[in-house]
């Protein structure tokens, strides 16, 4: 009995030394990168506040300052050649795509968690707007352009049901599906279907890469995952596969990424 305190003291010292060794370089850098012993650690809490803070801190590398070239390239496929479509843009941020779509004569409806992103969109594009609280949805507001061509909801995308925002001819999903936690994506895919009119279309951009080498978002969403998510009630048309690698992804540990564009048609 007399020796037990000494043993505990030795054990504590060993644990402390091991902890110090683990938290020293290079292990600390592995923790910060979200990788330990080749396994990916999900160390981000991807809740609503996480995304709001990304905008507050200007950590918005996902934002593009120009209109998406694939949207321009495949606009006829998205709209089926129709004019004056009603187009939904989930997790829209302050995307330049929305102004471009409105300038083509379409009505654009977006949803975004960050009021700052929405306000920046209108200010940077010099579009006059009004805002008002949404009825029936907590902590939600509606921002509308004066010409009524752009409606942006400050809300959680899962709170916007069809009876609240109506139906759409098209959905433009550039960075929405790939940003969501994997346990939410089937729910999301089902919701998108519920918002589309019969024969409605969704143009989807998604990525494929080795998820063990980089934490999302964006999360790897290969073609086989898309097929499972949209297996029932959809026609799936792959449009394009390109090399998606750039310096940003290399700095996060990737050596290969493909960018894919897929057309989904509600059947």
Secondary structure as GFF3:
##gff-version 3
##sequence-region A 1 267
A	DSSP	alpha_helix	4	23	.	.	.	ID=ss1
A	DSSP	alpha_helix	27	33	.	.	.	ID=ss2
A	DSSP	beta_strand	35	36	.	.	.	ID=ss3
A	DSSP	beta_strand	39	40	.	.	.	ID=ss4
A	DSSP	alpha_helix	48	56	.	.	.	ID=ss5
A	DSSP	alpha_helix	69	73	.	.	.	ID=ss6
A	DSSP	alpha_helix	75	79	.	.	.	ID=ss7
A	DSSP	beta_strand	86	89	.	.	.	ID=ss8
A	DSSP	alpha_helix	96	103	.	.	.	ID=ss9
A	DSSP	beta_strand	107	112	.	.	.	ID=ss10
A	DSSP	alpha_helix	115	124	.	.	.	ID=ss11
A	DSSP	beta_strand	129	133	.	.	.	ID=ss12
A	DSSP	beta_strand	141	145	.	.	.	ID=ss13
A	DSSP	beta_strand	150	154	.	.	.	ID=ss14
A	DSSP	three_ten_helix	157	159	.	.	.	ID=ss15
A	DSSP	alpha_helix	162	165	.	.	.	ID=ss16
A	DSSP	beta_strand	168	173	.	.	.	ID=ss17
A	DSSP	three_ten_helix	177	179	.	.	.	ID=ss18
A	DSSP	three_ten_helix	182	184	.	.	.	ID=ss19
A	DSSP	alpha_helix	185	195	.	.	.	ID=ss20
A	DSSP	beta_strand	196	208	.	.	.	ID=ss21
A	DSSP	three_ten_helix	211	213	.	.	.	ID=ss22
A	DSSP	alpha_helix	223	229	.	.	.	ID=ss23
A	DSSP	beta_strand	234	243	.	.	.	ID=ss24
A	DSSP	alpha_helix	247	251	.	.	.	ID=ss25
A	DSSP	beta_strand	258	266	.	.	.	ID=ss26
###
